[in-house]
Amino acid sequence: MPAPALVVALASLAPLAPVPPAPAQASPAAAVADLAPLLRAYQVDARDFDQFNDLRFDPRTWDAKSAFLAQWRARLDAVDVATLGATAKIDRVILGLALRNEAAAIDLARRQLDEIAHLLPFRETVMALEHERRTLVPMEPQAVAAELAPLADRIDALRKDLTAQRASGAQVATPVLARRAAGAVDHVRRVLSEWFAFYDGFDPLATWWLRQPVSEVSRALSDYARFLREDVAGLRGRDDDPLVGDPIGRDALLADLRGEMLATTPEELIAIGDREMKWCETELKRAARELGFGDDWKAALAATKADHVEPGAQDDLVAEQAKFAIQFLKDRDLVTIPPLCEATWRVEMLSRETQRVLPYAVYNPQAMGVSYPTDAMDHDDKEMSLRGNNRHFTRNVTPHELIPGHHLQGFMARRERPDRQIVSTPFLVEGWALYWEMLFWDIGYPRNAHERIGMLFWRAHRCARILVSLKFHLGEMTPAQMVDTLVEQVGHERFAATSEVRRYIAGDYSPLYQCGYMIGGLQLRQLRAELGARVTDKQFHDTVLSLGPIPIELIRCSFLGIDPDPDGIAKWPVK
């Protein structure tokens, strides 16, 4: 049983009644209130499907997933929109977005495999074995051994042939494709290992016939993946590794924007980033003058970076700042903080390797991952990590990651409309945390010029993320230029800027993710201004948390009691 105080706190987060729409827009009295059961059914079906069909780089998986999505599309199309209430109409759009985005992901996966298929001629042999095992097709060890026995030599021959081509000056693959292919080879190797582990020791004939050929193929795959990753792509796990990214182009960006329900273009987002960057520069100069540096905001930033705790003390600093931010919120009654949420977070220190891509901080469930120098770093990197994680930068990062940011957000998402987690958008997930940074600025969280500079550094960083990520994907900026922009326009340490760019272009998440911070924060501010005095700040914040990780335009529809476009087409432009 939860404590009585927790029950009261959670009960207070019941969704706020929307602003009443005009009578002509009112839903019929008998309308379906919501489609939560349908969303939960899809959520469970999709989880079961994906857990069973987890073979990557296998068209059979995508064919099955496409059929699965088509069945659910038919099920959704059978829902009569005229019978739905306002919340149910939003739910219907959410499920439609989930289906559409999953279909788009399959199309992208097919295209990406097509681009590297010539580097993976052995893939089908291994994947077919695992597919047959999963579909309960009997395995004949001697026949499979005959199929696998020559495969290692073929893989070795392919590697040697590509090596010879490179020696002659030919480009066998771009670094982007080589990196992607290396990942595919690693996956094939894991599949082969798991396939053989099923039979090894259980089926004596399988062990007798297959142990040696499987071992040889596994060795050949490992050598080939290393060749692609290190020799062709140049990635050896070192700080000076090249920055390898894969621009997707304007058309793909527009498609992603539609998937995120944003009524805007990449160029319009870049213009917003430029506008907000100019505001940051003005405020940085104001703070610099207050500190006696004139308009030299970079000198003021350097002085701010120099104020850091000693090695080994960063965890205590984060804990102190987190508690301060929580009390700051309580004193102003800005948002409900359930006692269990407040009591269930901790601090974790990030390894040197992790800091290659996460030089500042990250939120993991119930923990804030903190970057700070480790003994394995060389002297210059230690100094850069100290400066990059100074007191004033950390004071802004801590509430972003914990409360009222991602920790509170995640806590409520697991409790309020978890069925809506079939979609998730960085424009809300990261926009929520950035919105609070801007609100904290407005209501006096920074107590002096150094603390303002600490907040402005991060705000400028989020503006720069829009500029560098979109220009990269539009083909207007190279990775090296992205690093230079972060160093020159924001004031990053070069190691940190390189780490940031390495993550932006790695292709591990949406090309629009970096835009989500500032643009999502501006969307929430825009919505808060539109609602005005009709809701209090606390009502606004608690209600946003209660609606799930959905596009902010749908949150607006919920507040205003208006119907979203039934096809999930964005109508509300960000300003």
C-alpha positions as CSV (number, residue, x, y, z in Angstrom):
1,M,0.0,0.0,0.0
2,P,1.4,3.4,-0.8
3,A,1.7,6.0,2.0
4,P,-1.3,8.3,2.4
5,A,0.7,11.3,1.4
6,L,1.7,9.6,-1.8
7,V,-1.9,8.7,-2.6
8,V,-2.9,12.4,-2.2
9,A,0.0,13.6,-4.3
10,L,-0.8,11.2,-7.2
11,A,-4.5,11.9,-7.0
12,S,-3.8,15.6,-7.4
13,L,-2.3,14.8,-10.8
14,A,-5.7,13.8,-12.3
15,P,-5.9,15.3,-15.8
16,L,-7.2,18.9,-15.8
17,A,-10.5,19.4,-17.5
18,P,-9.9,21.0,-20.9
19,V,-11.0,24.5,-21.7
20,P,-14.6,24.0,-22.9
21,P,-14.9,24.2,-26.7
22,A,-17.7,26.0,-28.5
23,P,-21.0,24.1,-28.2
24,A,-20.9,23.2,-31.9
25,Q,-17.7,21.3,-31.3
26,A,-19.0,19.3,-28.3
27,S,-18.8,15.5,-28.6
28,P,-22.0,13.5,-28.4
29,A,-23.0,12.4,-24.9
30,A,-22.6,8.7,-25.8
31,A,-19.1,9.2,-27.4
32,V,-16.3,6.8,-26.6
33,A,-14.3,8.5,-23.8
34,D,-10.9,7.1,-24.8
35,L,-9.2,4.3,-26.7
36,A,-6.8,3.3,-23.9
37,P,-7.8,-0.4,-24.3
38,L,-7.0,-0.3,-28.0
39,L,-3.7,1.4,-27.4
40,R,-2.8,-1.1,-24.7
41,A,-3.7,-4.0,-27.0
42,Y,-1.4,-2.6,-29.7
43,Q,1.3,-2.0,-27.1
44,V,1.2,-5.6,-25.9
45,D,1.0,-7.1,-29.4
46,A,3.9,-4.9,-30.6
47,R,6.0,-5.9,-27.7
48,D,5.3,-9.6,-28.2
49,F,6.0,-9.4,-31.9
50,D,9.2,-7.5,-31.5
51,Q,10.6,-9.7,-28.7
52,F,10.0,-12.8,-30.9
53,N,11.0,-11.2,-34.3
54,D,14.3,-9.5,-33.1
55,L,16.5,-10.5,-36.1
56,R,17.9,-7.3,-37.6
57,F,19.1,-7.0,-41.2
58,D,16.6,-9.7,-42.2
59,P,13.9,-8.9,-44.7
60,R,11.7,-11.7,-43.4
61,T,11.4,-9.8,-40.1
62,W,10.3,-6.7,-42.0
63,D,7.9,-8.6,-44.1
64,A,6.2,-10.0,-41.0
65,K,6.2,-6.6,-39.3
66,S,4.6,-5.0,-42.4
67,A,1.8,-7.6,-42.3
68,F,1.4,-7.0,-38.6
69,L,1.1,-3.3,-39.1
70,A,-1.4,-3.7,-41.9
71,Q,-3.6,-5.8,-39.7
72,W,-3.5,-3.1,-37.0
73,R,-4.1,-0.4,-39.7
74,A,-7.3,-2.2,-40.7
75,R,-8.3,-2.4,-37.1
76,L,-7.8,1.3,-36.6
77,D,-9.6,2.2,-39.8
78,A,-12.6,0.3,-38.5
79,V,-13.0,2.8,-35.6
80,D,-15.8,5.2,-36.4
81,V,-14.4,8.7,-35.7
82,A,-18.0,10.0,-35.3
83,T,-18.4,7.9,-32.2
84,L,-15.3,9.2,-30.4
85,G,-15.0,11.9,-27.7
86,A,-12.2,14.4,-27.7
87,T,-9.7,12.3,-25.8
88,A,-10.5,9.2,-27.9
89,K,-9.9,11.2,-31.1
90,I,-6.4,12.1,-29.8
91,D,-5.8,8.4,-29.0
92,R,-6.8,7.4,-32.5
93,V,-4.2,9.9,-33.9
94,I,-1.6,8.5,-31.6
95,L,-2.1,5.0,-32.7
96,G,-2.1,6.1,-36.4
97,L,1.2,7.9,-35.8
98,A,2.7,4.8,-34.2
99,L,1.7,2.7,-37.2
100,R,3.0,5.2,-39.7
101,N,6.3,5.7,-38.0
102,E,6.9,2.0,-37.6
103,A,6.2,1.6,-41.4
104,A,8.6,4.4,-42.2
105,A,11.3,2.7,-40.0
106,I,10.9,-0.5,-42.0
107,D,11.3,1.4,-45.3
108,L,14.5,3.0,-43.9
109,A,15.9,-0.3,-42.7
110,R,15.3,-1.9,-46.1
111,R,17.1,1.0,-47.9
112,Q,20.0,0.9,-45.5
113,L,20.4,-2.9,-46.0
114,D,20.3,-2.5,-49.8
115,E,23.2,0.0,-49.6
116,I,25.5,-2.5,-47.8
117,A,24.1,-5.9,-49.2
118,H,27.2,-6.2,-51.5
119,L,29.4,-6.3,-48.4
120,L,27.3,-9.0,-46.7
121,P,27.0,-11.9,-49.3
122,F,27.1,-14.5,-46.4
123,R,24.3,-12.9,-44.4
124,E,21.5,-15.0,-45.7
125,T,23.2,-18.3,-45.0
126,V,23.3,-17.6,-41.3
127,M,20.0,-15.7,-40.9
128,A,18.2,-18.5,-42.7
129,L,19.5,-21.1,-40.2
130,E,18.2,-19.0,-37.2
131,H,14.9,-18.4,-39.0
132,E,14.4,-22.1,-39.5
133,R,15.2,-22.8,-35.9
134,R,12.7,-20.3,-34.7
135,T,10.0,-21.7,-37.0
136,L,10.7,-25.2,-35.7
137,V,12.2,-26.6,-39.0
138,P,14.2,-29.7,-38.2
139,M,18.0,-29.2,-38.5
140,E,20.2,-31.7,-40.3
141,P,23.7,-31.3,-38.8
142,Q,25.7,-32.9,-41.6
143,A,24.0,-30.9,-44.3
144,V,24.4,-27.7,-42.4
145,A,28.0,-28.5,-41.7
146,A,28.6,-28.9,-45.5
147,E,26.9,-25.5,-46.0
148,L,29.0,-23.7,-43.3
149,A,32.4,-25.4,-44.0
150,P,33.4,-23.2,-47.0
151,L,31.9,-20.0,-45.6
152,A,34.9,-18.9,-43.5
153,D,37.1,-19.1,-46.6
154,R,34.6,-17.1,-48.6
155,I,34.5,-14.4,-45.9
156,D,38.3,-14.3,-45.7
157,A,38.6,-14.1,-49.5
158,L,36.1,-11.2,-49.5
159,R,38.1,-9.3,-46.9
160,K,41.4,-9.9,-48.8
161,D,39.8,-8.8,-52.1
162,L,38.5,-5.6,-50.5
163,T,41.9,-5.0,-49.0
164,A,43.6,-5.4,-52.4
165,Q,41.1,-3.0,-53.9
166,R,41.8,-0.4,-51.3
167,A,45.6,-0.8,-51.9
168,S,45.0,0.0,-55.5
169,G,43.2,3.2,-54.5
170,A,39.6,2.1,-55.0
171,Q,37.0,3.1,-52.4
172,V,35.3,-0.2,-51.4
173,A,32.8,1.6,-49.2
174,T,32.3,5.0,-47.6
175,P,33.1,5.2,-43.9
176,V,29.4,5.5,-43.2
177,L,28.6,2.3,-45.1
178,A,31.6,0.5,-43.7
179,R,30.5,1.3,-40.1
180,R,27.0,0.2,-40.8
181,A,28.2,-3.0,-42.4
182,A,30.5,-3.7,-39.5
183,G,27.5,-3.5,-37.2
184,A,25.6,-5.9,-39.5
185,V,28.5,-8.4,-39.4
186,D,28.6,-8.2,-35.6
187,H,24.9,-9.0,-35.6
188,V,25.3,-12.0,-37.9
189,R,28.1,-13.3,-35.7
190,R,25.9,-13.0,-32.6
191,V,23.0,-14.8,-34.4
192,L,25.4,-17.6,-35.4
193,S,26.6,-18.0,-31.8
194,E,23.1,-18.1,-30.4
195,W,22.0,-20.5,-33.1
196,F,24.8,-23.0,-32.3
197,A,24.4,-22.6,-28.5
198,F,20.9,-24.0,-28.8
199,Y,22.2,-27.3,-30.2
200,D,25.6,-27.5,-28.6
201,G,25.7,-30.2,-25.9
202,F,22.0,-31.0,-26.4
203,D,22.3,-32.6,-29.8
204,P,25.5,-34.7,-29.9
205,L,25.5,-34.9,-33.7
206,A,25.2,-31.1,-34.0
207,T,28.2,-30.6,-31.7
208,W,30.2,-33.2,-33.6
209,W,29.5,-31.9,-37.0
210,L,29.2,-28.1,-36.4
211,R,31.6,-27.0,-33.6
212,Q,34.6,-26.5,-36.0
213,P,32.9,-24.8,-38.9
214,V,30.9,-22.5,-36.6
215,S,34.1,-21.6,-34.8
216,E,35.9,-20.8,-38.1
217,V,33.0,-18.8,-39.5
218,S,32.8,-16.8,-36.2
219,R,36.5,-16.0,-36.4
220,A,36.2,-14.9,-40.0
221,L,33.2,-12.7,-39.2
222,S,35.1,-11.1,-36.3
223,D,38.1,-10.4,-38.6
224,Y,35.9,-9.0,-41.3
225,A,34.0,-6.7,-38.9
226,R,37.3,-5.4,-37.5
227,F,38.5,-4.7,-41.1
228,L,35.4,-2.8,-42.0
229,R,35.3,-0.8,-38.8
230,E,39.0,0.0,-38.3
231,D,40.6,-0.1,-41.8
232,V,37.7,1.2,-43.9
233,A,35.8,3.4,-41.5
234,G,38.9,4.3,-39.4
235,L,37.1,3.8,-36.1
236,R,39.4,2.3,-33.5
237,G,37.8,3.5,-30.3
238,R,40.2,6.4,-29.9
239,D,39.6,10.0,-29.1
240,D,41.0,11.0,-32.5
241,D,38.7,8.7,-34.5
242,P,37.2,10.4,-37.5
243,L,33.7,11.7,-37.2
244,V,31.5,9.5,-39.4
245,G,27.9,10.5,-40.1
246,D,25.2,9.9,-42.6
247,P,23.3,13.0,-43.9
248,I,19.7,12.0,-44.7
249,G,18.7,15.0,-46.9
250,R,15.9,17.5,-47.0
251,D,13.1,15.2,-48.1
252,A,13.8,12.7,-45.3
253,L,13.9,15.6,-42.8
254,L,10.5,16.7,-44.0
255,A,9.2,13.2,-43.6
256,D,10.5,13.1,-40.1
257,L,8.9,16.4,-39.3
258,R,5.6,15.1,-40.4
259,G,6.1,12.1,-38.2
260,E,6.8,14.4,-35.2
261,M,3.6,16.5,-36.0
262,L,5.5,19.7,-36.6
263,A,4.1,22.2,-39.1
264,T,7.4,23.6,-40.2
265,T,10.4,23.2,-42.5
266,P,14.1,22.6,-41.7
267,E,14.8,26.1,-42.9
268,E,12.2,27.6,-40.6
269,L,13.7,25.7,-37.7
270,I,17.2,27.0,-38.6
271,A,15.8,30.6,-38.6
272,I,14.4,30.0,-35.1
273,G,17.8,28.6,-33.9
274,D,19.5,31.7,-35.3
275,R,17.0,34.0,-33.6
276,E,17.4,32.3,-30.2
277,M,21.2,32.3,-30.5
278,K,21.2,36.1,-31.0
279,W,19.2,36.4,-27.8
280,C,21.7,34.3,-26.0
281,E,24.6,36.3,-27.2
282,T,22.9,39.5,-26.1
283,E,22.4,38.1,-22.6
284,L,25.9,36.7,-22.4
285,K,27.4,40.1,-23.2
286,R,25.1,41.6,-20.5
287,A,26.5,39.2,-17.9
288,A,30.0,39.7,-19.1
289,R,29.7,43.4,-18.6
290,E,28.4,42.8,-15.1
291,L,31.6,40.8,-14.4
292,G,33.9,43.4,-15.7
293,F,34.7,41.8,-19.1
294,G,32.9,44.3,-21.3
295,D,31.4,42.5,-24.3
296,D,33.9,39.7,-24.2
297,W,31.5,37.0,-23.2
298,K,34.1,34.3,-24.0
299,A,36.4,35.7,-21.3
300,A,33.4,35.7,-18.9
301,L,32.6,32.2,-19.9
302,A,36.2,31.1,-19.2
303,A,36.0,32.6,-15.7
304,T,32.8,30.8,-15.1
305,K,34.3,27.5,-16.2
306,A,37.2,27.9,-13.8
307,D,34.8,27.6,-10.8
308,H,34.6,23.9,-10.4
309,V,34.8,21.4,-7.4
310,E,37.8,19.3,-6.8
311,P,38.1,15.8,-8.4
312,G,35.9,13.4,-6.4
313,A,33.5,16.0,-5.2
314,Q,31.1,16.3,-8.2
315,D,28.6,13.7,-6.8
316,D,28.1,15.8,-3.7
317,L,27.7,19.0,-5.8
318,V,25.0,17.3,-7.9
319,A,23.1,16.1,-4.8
320,E,23.2,19.5,-3.2
321,Q,22.0,21.2,-6.4
322,A,19.2,18.7,-6.9
323,K,17.9,19.3,-3.4
324,F,18.0,23.0,-4.0
325,A,16.0,22.8,-7.2
326,I,13.4,20.6,-5.6
327,Q,12.9,23.1,-2.8
328,F,12.9,26.0,-5.3
329,L,9.9,24.3,-7.0
330,K,8.1,23.6,-3.8
331,D,8.5,27.1,-2.5
332,R,6.7,28.4,-5.7
333,D,4.2,25.5,-5.9
334,L,5.0,25.0,-9.6
335,V,4.5,21.3,-10.0
336,T,3.4,18.2,-7.9
337,I,6.4,16.1,-6.8
338,P,5.2,12.7,-5.6
339,P,7.2,11.7,-2.5
340,L,8.3,8.4,-4.1
341,C,9.7,10.3,-7.1
342,E,11.6,12.6,-4.8
343,A,13.1,9.7,-2.9
344,T,14.1,7.4,-5.7
345,W,17.0,9.0,-7.6
346,R,20.7,8.6,-7.3
347,V,24.0,9.7,-8.9
348,E,26.2,7.6,-11.1
349,M,29.6,8.5,-12.4
350,L,30.3,7.9,-16.1
351,S,33.4,6.1,-17.3
352,R,36.0,7.6,-19.5
353,E,34.7,5.6,-22.5
354,T,31.2,6.8,-22.0
355,Q,32.4,10.4,-21.7
356,R,33.7,10.1,-25.3
357,V,30.0,10.6,-26.4
358,L,28.5,12.0,-23.2
359,P,30.8,14.6,-21.9
360,Y,28.3,16.3,-19.5
361,A,25.4,14.3,-18.0
362,V,22.7,11.9,-18.9
363,Y,19.5,10.5,-17.3
364,N,19.2,6.8,-16.8
365,P,16.1,5.4,-15.0
366,Q,16.3,6.7,-11.4
367,A,19.9,7.9,-11.8
368,M,21.7,10.9,-13.2
369,G,24.9,9.9,-15.0
370,V,27.6,12.5,-14.2
371,S,30.7,13.2,-16.2
372,Y,33.9,14.2,-14.4
373,P,37.6,13.5,-14.8
374,T,38.8,9.9,-14.2
375,D,42.4,8.8,-13.5
376,A,42.6,7.2,-17.0
377,M,42.3,10.5,-18.8
378,D,45.3,12.4,-19.9
379,H,46.0,15.7,-18.3
380,D,44.4,18.0,-20.9
381,D,41.2,15.9,-20.9
382,K,41.0,16.1,-17.2
383,E,41.3,19.8,-17.3
384,M,38.7,20.1,-20.0
385,S,36.3,17.8,-18.1
386,L,36.7,20.0,-15.0
387,R,35.9,23.2,-16.9
388,G,33.0,21.6,-18.9
389,N,31.3,20.3,-15.7
390,N,31.9,23.4,-13.5
391,R,29.5,24.5,-10.7
392,H,27.4,26.8,-12.9
393,F,27.0,24.5,-15.9
394,T,26.1,21.6,-13.5
395,R,23.5,23.8,-11.6
396,N,21.5,24.0,-14.9
397,V,22.0,20.4,-15.9
398,T,20.9,18.9,-12.6
399,P,17.3,19.9,-12.6
400,H,17.2,19.2,-16.4
401,E,18.0,15.6,-15.7
402,L,16.3,15.0,-12.4
403,I,13.4,17.2,-11.0
404,P,11.5,18.8,-12.6
405,G,13.1,17.3,-15.7
406,H,13.5,13.8,-16.9
407,H,13.3,12.0,-13.6
408,L,9.9,13.5,-12.7
409,Q,8.8,13.2,-16.3
410,G,9.6,9.5,-16.5
411,F,8.1,8.8,-13.1
412,M,4.8,10.2,-14.2
413,A,4.9,8.7,-17.7
414,R,5.0,5.2,-16.1
415,R,1.8,6.0,-14.2
416,E,-0.2,8.4,-16.4
417,R,-1.4,7.0,-19.7
418,P,1.5,4.5,-20.1
419,D,-0.5,3.1,-23.1
420,R,0.4,6.3,-25.0
421,Q,4.1,5.3,-24.9
422,I,3.6,3.6,-28.2
423,V,4.8,7.0,-29.5
424,S,7.5,9.1,-28.0
425,T,8.8,12.4,-29.3
426,P,12.0,14.3,-28.3
427,F,10.1,17.5,-28.8
428,L,8.2,16.7,-25.6
429,V,10.8,14.5,-23.8
430,E,13.6,17.0,-24.2
431,G,11.4,20.0,-24.8
432,W,9.9,19.5,-21.3
433,A,13.3,19.8,-19.6
434,L,14.3,22.7,-21.8
435,Y,11.0,24.5,-21.1
436,W,11.9,24.3,-17.4
437,E,15.3,25.8,-18.0
438,M,13.7,28.8,-19.7
439,L,11.0,29.1,-16.9
440,F,13.7,28.9,-14.2
441,W,15.5,31.8,-16.0
442,D,12.3,33.8,-15.9
443,I,11.6,33.3,-12.2
444,G,15.0,34.0,-10.7
445,Y,16.8,30.7,-10.4
446,P,20.2,32.2,-11.4
447,R,21.4,34.3,-8.5
448,N,24.4,36.0,-10.1
449,A,26.1,36.6,-13.4
450,H,28.1,33.4,-13.3
451,E,24.9,31.3,-12.8
452,R,23.3,33.2,-15.6
453,I,26.2,32.4,-17.9
454,G,25.9,28.8,-16.8
455,M,22.3,28.7,-18.0
456,L,23.0,30.7,-21.1
457,F,25.8,28.3,-22.2
458,W,23.2,25.5,-22.2
459,R,20.6,27.6,-23.9
460,A,23.0,28.6,-26.7
461,H,24.1,25.0,-26.9
462,R,20.5,24.0,-27.7
463,C,20.3,26.7,-30.3
464,A,23.5,25.4,-31.9
465,R,22.1,21.8,-31.9
466,I,19.4,23.0,-34.2
467,L,21.8,24.7,-36.5
468,V,24.5,22.1,-36.7
469,S,22.3,19.0,-36.9
470,L,19.9,20.3,-39.6
471,K,22.7,21.8,-41.7
472,F,24.6,18.5,-41.5
473,H,21.6,16.6,-42.7
474,L,20.9,19.2,-45.4
475,G,24.5,18.7,-46.6
476,E,25.4,22.3,-45.7
477,M,27.9,21.5,-42.8
478,T,30.7,18.9,-42.3
479,P,31.3,17.2,-39.0
480,A,34.5,19.3,-38.5
481,Q,32.5,22.5,-39.1
482,M,29.9,21.3,-36.6
483,V,32.7,21.0,-34.0
484,D,34.0,24.4,-34.8
485,T,30.5,25.9,-34.4
486,L,30.1,24.4,-31.0
487,V,33.5,25.7,-29.9
488,E,33.3,29.2,-31.4
489,Q,29.6,30.1,-31.0
490,V,28.8,28.3,-27.8
491,G,32.2,28.1,-26.0
492,H,32.5,24.3,-25.7
493,E,35.8,22.6,-25.0
494,R,37.0,20.9,-28.2
495,F,37.0,17.4,-26.6
496,A,33.4,18.0,-25.5
497,A,32.3,19.4,-28.8
498,T,33.8,16.5,-30.7
499,S,32.0,14.1,-28.3
500,E,28.7,15.9,-28.9
501,V,29.1,15.8,-32.7
502,R,30.1,12.1,-32.6
503,R,26.8,11.3,-30.9
504,Y,24.7,13.6,-33.2
505,I,25.8,12.0,-36.4
506,A,26.1,8.4,-35.3
507,G,22.7,7.5,-36.6
508,D,21.6,5.9,-33.3
509,Y,18.5,8.0,-33.0
510,S,16.3,10.5,-34.9
511,P,18.1,13.2,-37.0
512,L,15.6,15.6,-35.4
513,Y,16.5,14.7,-31.8
514,Q,18.9,17.6,-31.4
515,C,16.1,20.1,-32.4
516,G,13.7,18.6,-29.9
517,Y,15.2,20.5,-26.9
518,M,14.8,24.1,-28.0
519,I,11.9,23.7,-30.4
520,G,9.9,21.6,-27.9
521,G,10.6,24.0,-25.2
522,L,9.4,26.9,-27.3
523,Q,6.2,24.9,-28.2
524,L,5.4,24.4,-24.5
525,R,6.0,28.1,-23.8
526,Q,3.8,29.0,-26.7
527,L,1.1,26.8,-25.4
528,R,1.4,28.1,-21.9
529,A,1.1,31.7,-23.2
530,E,-2.0,30.8,-25.3
531,L,-3.7,29.3,-22.2
532,G,-3.0,32.4,-20.1
533,A,-4.9,32.8,-16.9
534,R,-7.3,29.9,-17.7
535,V,-4.9,27.6,-15.9
536,T,-2.3,28.0,-13.1
537,D,1.3,27.1,-13.7
538,K,0.9,24.0,-11.5
539,Q,-2.2,22.9,-13.4
540,F,-0.5,23.4,-16.7
541,H,2.6,21.4,-15.6
542,D,0.7,18.6,-13.9
543,T,-1.6,18.2,-16.8
544,V,1.2,18.0,-19.4
545,L,2.7,15.2,-17.3
546,S,-0.6,13.4,-17.2
547,L,-1.1,13.2,-21.0
548,G,1.8,10.9,-22.0
549,P,4.9,11.5,-24.2
550,I,2.9,12.6,-27.2
551,P,3.4,15.4,-29.8
552,I,2.8,18.8,-28.2
553,E,0.2,19.7,-30.8
554,L,-1.9,16.9,-29.4
555,I,-1.4,18.3,-25.9
556,R,-2.7,21.6,-27.1
557,C,-5.8,19.8,-28.5
558,S,-6.4,18.2,-25.1
559,F,-6.1,21.5,-23.3
560,L,-8.4,23.4,-25.7
561,G,-10.8,20.6,-26.3
562,I,-10.3,20.7,-30.1
563,D,-10.1,17.9,-32.5
564,P,-6.8,17.0,-34.0
565,D,-6.4,16.3,-37.7
566,P,-7.6,12.7,-38.1
567,D,-4.5,11.8,-40.2
568,G,-2.1,13.3,-37.7
569,I,-1.2,16.3,-40.0
570,A,0.2,19.2,-38.0
571,K,-1.7,22.5,-38.1
572,W,-0.1,24.5,-35.3
573,P,3.2,26.2,-36.3
574,V,5.9,26.8,-33.8
575,K,7.0,30.4,-33.4
